[in-house]
Amino acid sequence: MLWSGWGDPAKAADLPEPIRTLLGDLLGVRPPRSEAATLGEVRLPPVALPAPVVDELRGLVGADHVRLDDETRVRHTRGKSTPDLLRMRAGDGSDAPDAVVLPACHDEVLAVLAACAAHRVAVVPFGGGTSVVGGLVASRRGFAGVIALDLARLDRLVSVDAESMVAELEPGMRAPRAERLLAAHGFTLGHFPQSFEYATLGGFAAARSSGQASAGHGRFDDMVVGMTVATPRGTLDLGRAPRSAAGPDLRQVMLGSEGAFGVITSLRLRVRPVPAERVYEGWRFASFTEGSAALRTLAQRDAAPTVLRLSDETETMIGLARPGEIGASPGGAGCLAITGYEGTSAEVSARRERATALLSELGGVPAGTEPGRAWEHGRYSAPYLRDALLAAGATVETLETAGFWSNLPRLYDAVRLSLSASLGSPLVMCHISHVYGTGASLYFTVVTAQTGDPLGQWEAAKRAANEAIARAGGTISHHHGVGRDHREAHAAEIGELGVEILRGVKDRLDPEGVLNPGVLLAAKEPAG
Ligand SMILES: Cc1cc2nc3c(=O)[nH]c(=O)nc-3n(C[C@H](O)[C@H](O)[C@H](O)COP(=O)(O)OP(=O)(O)OC[C@H]3O[C@@H](n4cnc5c(N)ncnc54)[C@H](O)[C@@H]3O)c2cc1C
């Protein structure tokens, strides 16, 4: 993974000429004044962790698995939001952990947590490092140091219960490896977020991720039937049955806890047979309003395909639904929807037939399999474009929310208006990315010319968008999570009592407050 950008450097994308022209002519983008920093130029704070603590950690996980070198620290600094990348490109490594610790099993995680609690060392659980909400930056105040607890060595497929269709996997496993290992048993998770290539199973559970096939396979939190969690107070083992009436479901308390309540060390996940057939296709609608109504009807009549998304007019025009081909061919007028069917041949035919009849009735015009093929081909490539856009002097960032169908148009307008008001004349694109019978999520992509202070420029715009979401009755996140960036908006959303409940859980599980301080909940003021 590129330390200051996204993905495999060999796959770095150059900006197609039509996009360069669009940026200059439409948005007034000019090349930035300074070059991005090199890895060696990143300014890191000195290691604050006391030497005896480093020695103790080495004793717990092995000397090779406690790393203090600059490159490893840089590679564990923050996540992959645009502000994170802008800071790295500016050579700002001020949020680097003092050390990166790589435990190999649950017991080692427990031991590291106990040592960190005893010495007041903050612990940042680290999966794939793809957080886009500041989930990997701990408050240092009042702590003897900060470690990144990298879970990469917990990456085994522990067991497959083919009868129940449940697989136990460790949390540090990246999604492609999980799919490969499960495929050998004939199974898939069906979880394909855009960060698929790098994100881990633990990160998906901790941040309540949602993938591109959520209409058919559900969100990641729907897939979790059990988990083991290490906390400074001991172990939680949750989930003896798919559903239970034995009190509140503590699995739900840990899902979305973003490393602030404990470290997930094992996941029991619902799996499905590898689909024998996959068909992706495109549909055209005259407008976003008409297309949204069609998606709603599919979801409400239980006729949704496995993949279901709808780009608004601007996103369709730019062609963002097919990132691999942006600029190569015009996106066309109206709105493009992508529908995808996965399953046995009979399931695909039956679902496709039903959805096709409904979509045609609802004003959709079939666009054939070519747009679906282009979407499938480019589904993981858009993040690579972000690096090229940043280098060209444009800021590009995404944000997402969700709401009930009756409120979706208001939410859509509110976010677009707020981004336009704070950024001048940005390009604002949106798609419906996940659908339910009762509502949907809206995923916005914003492109704007960088000012002299791109970080300040985006932070102001993001603040305004958060306020607009709250005023329009949406949730602050459908699938990116809370992290530090959404902490205040999240507190406002759940109210004081809601925050107190979460605080109570945290205080019980993590009395010293060492787990991801400042993420999800404000860090406790140090005593004395
Ligand atoms: C280009 C790009 C595209 C993305 N696309 C999507 C998308 O389509 N859908 C989506 O849902 N999200 C998406 N994301 C957001 C991100 O990938 C998800 O939030 C993902 O769940 C994070 O997984 P990770 O392994 O990288 O976790 P990390 O970023 O390493 O961690 C995320 C949070 O979880 C905590 N954590 C990690 N592992 C554990 C553990 N084992 N136990 C306890 N806490 C833990 C961390 O401390 C942190 O707070 C995208 C991000 C990027 C950069």
The ligand as an ORCA input file, in Angstrom:
! r2SCAN-3c Opt
* xyz 0 1
  C     -10.699      4.083     -1.072
  C     -11.601      3.645      0.031
  C     -12.797      3.031     -0.279
  C     -13.645      2.620      0.756
  N     -14.806      1.989      0.432
  C     -15.621      1.547      1.412
  C     -16.833      0.872      1.099
  O     -17.157      0.634     -0.070
  N     -17.606      0.451      2.134
  C     -17.236      0.656      3.421
  O     -17.957      0.233      4.314
  N     -16.122      1.325      3.749
  C     -15.292      1.761      2.786
  N     -14.137      2.421      3.107
  C     -13.812      2.657      4.531
  C     -12.950      1.548      5.158
  O     -12.355      0.739      4.190
  C     -13.802      0.683      6.053
  O     -14.164      1.464      7.170
  C     -13.167     -0.604      6.551
  O     -14.124     -1.264      7.358
  C     -11.910     -0.400      7.371
  O     -11.217     -1.644      7.446
  P      -9.677     -1.692      7.829
  O      -9.294     -3.110      7.989
  O      -8.877     -0.888      6.901
  O      -9.708     -1.022      9.254
  P      -8.807      0.119      9.847
  O      -8.875      1.334      8.999
  O      -7.457     -0.408     10.144
  O      -9.594      0.370     11.193
  C     -10.880      0.944     11.196
  C     -11.326      1.147     12.651
  O     -11.539     -0.109     13.262
  C     -10.629     -0.339     14.340
  N     -10.197     -1.725     14.203
  C      -9.553     -2.308     13.161
  N      -9.397     -3.625     13.406
  C      -9.946     -3.886     14.615
  C     -10.106     -5.056     15.422
  N      -9.665     -6.250     15.035
  N     -10.722     -4.925     16.619
  C     -11.191     -3.739     17.050
  N     -11.066     -2.608     16.329
  C     -10.459     -2.674     15.134
  C      -9.522      0.680     14.146
  O      -8.926      1.057     15.371
  C     -10.261      1.828     13.491
  O     -10.902      2.634     14.445
  C     -13.276      2.850      2.103
  C     -12.058      3.465      2.387
  C     -11.222      3.856      1.364
  C      -9.929      4.500      1.695
*
